[in-house]
Amino acid sequence: MKRPVVLKLGGELIEGAERLKAIGKVIKQASKTRPLIVVHGGGREIDASLAQVGIPKRQVDGLRVTDPETLEIVVSVLAGSINTRFVAAINAAGGRAIGLTGADAGVAPVKKAAPHKATSGDTVDLGMVGTPVTRALAPELLTLLCNAGYVPVIACVSASKEGQLFNVNADTLAGSLASRVKAKRLVIAGATAGVLDKRGQTIPRLNQTQIAKLVTSGTANAGMVAKLSACQAALAGASSVVIIDGRDARRIAQAVALEKTSATSRIVK
């Protein structure tokens, strides 16, 4: 099997019928030439569902603080409505997508996250948030599915070895997975033009020292901090890592095909 590409899509990129249709076509086409594993978020839809039932949103450095009530909403939205709609859109485009979560057959085993040292200096218990188990083997299920021509589409919830469900940051899950499967590339697609400097310009290439400066200076916003950390983790096994502007589906197609594209930041060791 060729080394796969892991594509992480922010939830905002798969909202609405037209976006889903466009992304579905990209994934169907991309999976013809190389194994493709997709991880998706869904933060805005989770926020809306929480608001409907009066549960306040709380995040630290882009990580959602998750109490048991919030976890129920997260699981329902991510593993239910969003994942099912997304899989249906890919299959409607002629793809062969299968919906999964991190809890399926060792796809993304997790344990409870340790208290988080925030960029503000505070230490925060994130609650029912999982962090990937280190040294986990490459998931056999994903290998079997990719070899058979299927596209795994993974919602970012998972479980511990005891069976406790956890919310998992989508960037964190994608970074860990990309390392474990030794991905040819990890593509993190969001709604910004890659990683931006203080002037709002895309930074084309970032190493570990530059990333640290962005975080400590506050230039990287909360959501980007989580992405950059996931990218660094991915490089333990993945050949290349890019953060791209995914609002144009053509950029996603180019990045997954290992081509150069605009509004892209490449993360290096």
N, C-alpha and C positions, 0 to 999 in steps of 0.2 A: 504494500500500500504506500502511495505517496504520503509524505508528511502533510498533515492537514493544516488548513487555516482556521483559526478561531476568530470569529466575528462577534464582538459585543455591541449590541444596539441599545442606545438609550430609549427609554419608554416613549419619549416625545417623538421619536422617529417612526413609530409604528402606531400612531394615533390617527384615526380616520381612515375611511375606505380607500381613498386615493393613494395615501402614503403606503398603506399595507399592500395595495396592488402593485405599486412600483417596486417596493422592496421584495415582494414575492417573486417578481420576474428576475430581479438581480440574483437572488439566492438560487433560483432554479437554474439560471444560466451558469453561474459560478461553480455550482456543484458538478457540472458536466466534466470539468477538466481537473479538479482537485478535490479531495475530501474536505468538507466544510462542516464545522461545528458552530452553532449559533447560541449565544447567551443573550438574554434580554432582561431589561429592567421594566419599570412601570411606576416610577415615583409619583407622577402627577395624578394618575388614576387612583393610586393608593391614598394620596392626600385628599382627593375628592370623596372617596369612600369613608375615610376617617371623619371628615367634616360632616358628612351626612348623619353620622351617629354621635357626633359631639365629642370625639376623641382628639385632643390636641396633638399637633405634629411637633416632634422634637428631634433635631439633628445636631450632630457635632462633627465638624470636619467632613461633611458629606455623608456621614454614617447615621442611619436612623436608630434612635433609641427606641427599643421595642419591648413594651410590656406585654403580658399575655393577651390582653384585648386587642392590641395593635397587631400582634402576631396572627390572630385569627383573620383579620382583614387582609393582611399581607399575603397569607397563603391562599385565601379565596380569590383575590384579584390576580395575583401573579400566575399561580398554577392552574387557575380556573379560566376566567374570562379572557385575559390577555393572551395566554399561551395558546388556548384553543382557537381564538380568532386568527392569530399569527400563523399557526400551522395550516389552518384552512386556506388562508390567502396564498401561502406557498404552493400548496397542492392544487389550488385553482389555477395557478400559473403553469402547472405541469410538473412541479417538483415532487419530491418524495420525502416529505417532512414527517417527523415523529416527535410529538411533544413529551418532554421529560422534566423532572426536577432533579436537583442534586441528590435527593434521597433515593433515587432509583439505582439499585444494583451497583453501589459503589461509585457512581458518577462523580460525586463531590462530597466525600465524607468530611464532617466538621466537628468541632468541639466548641463549647461556649467561649466566646471571645474574652480575653483578659481585659481588665479596666483600661480604658483608652486614655493615653496622655495627649490631651488636645493641644493644638497650636497656641491656644490661649494660656497654657500652663496648667490648666485644671485637669484632674483625673476623673473620668466619668465611667460609671458602670453602664454599658450599653444595653443591658437586659438580655432578652432572648435573641441575641445576635450571635451567629456562628462564624468561626474562622476556619479556613481549610486546614485539615490535618496534614502536617508536614510529612514528607517521605511516603505519601500515598502512591501506590502503583498506578500506572496508566490504566484507565477504566476499560475493562474488557468489553463491556457493553457498547461503548462508543466505537471501539475497533471493529466489532462485529457489524454494527450498523453501517459504518462508513464503508467497510469492505463490500457490503451488500448494496451500496449505492443510495443509502438513505441519508437524510440530513437531520441530525439530532438538534432539536430546538429546546433549550434548557431554561426553565424558569429558576430564578435565583432564590430558591428556598431549599433547605436540606435538613439532614437529621444527624444526630450523634449516634454512636454505636449502641447507646441505650434506647434509641428510638425517639428521643426528644426532638421535636421540630425546631428549626431556627430560621430566622431571617438572615440572608447573606447578601452583603453588598455585591451588586452585579459585576462591578469592575474587579473586585477582589476575587470572586469566583472565576471569572474569565482569565485573570492573570495566573491563578493557580493551575487552572486546567490547561492553559497554553504551555506552561512549564512541564506538566506531567505527560502530555501527549507529544512533547518535543515539536511543537508547531513550527511550521515554516514561517508563519507570521501570526502575530496577534494584531487585530485591527480593532481599535476602540473608536466607535463612531458616535458622536454626540452632536449637539446643536451650537457648538462654537468652532471657530476656524483653527482647530488644533490648540496648542498651548500658546497663550498670549503673553507678551511682555507688558511693561508699564504703559507703553504707548498704544496698546491694543493690536500690535502687529504679531503675526504668527512667527514663533521661534522654530526654524526648520530642523534643528538638531539639538538634543539635550543629553548631557551626561549626568552622572550622579552628583557631582559638585554643583552643577548649574541647577539641578532640581532642588537640592538642599537650600540654595540661595533663594529660589522662588518661593519656597515654603516659609522660610524664616522671615523673609521680607514682607510676607503677606500678599505678594503679587498673585500667587496662585490662590484662587478662591476655594471654598470648602469642598465643592464637588471635584475640582481638579486635583486637590491633594490626594483624595482616594484613588483617582485614576493614575496618578504618577506613582504612587506606592504599588499599585497593581502591576504597572508596567515594569517596575524594577524586579518584582517577584517573578514575572513571566520570563525574564531574560536568563533565569537559571537553566531553562531548557529550550526556550523558543529562539529561533534564529534572528528574528527581527520583530520590532514592536513599533506601531505607529498610532498616533491619535489624530483622527481626521474630522473634518466637518462633514457630517453625514446627511445634511439637509438636502443635498443634491444626490440622488441615488446613483448617478453616474460616477461620483467619486468613490462610493462604496464598491462599485463594480471594479474600478481601476485598482483600488487598494487590495481587494481580495485576489485579484489577478496578478498581484505583485508588481504592478506598474506604478510609475510616479504619478502623483496627482497634486493639485494645488491645495492650499489650506490644510497642510499636513505637517505634523511634528514627529520626527523620528526619535525614539528613545534608545540610547546606547549605553553600554556598561561604562 
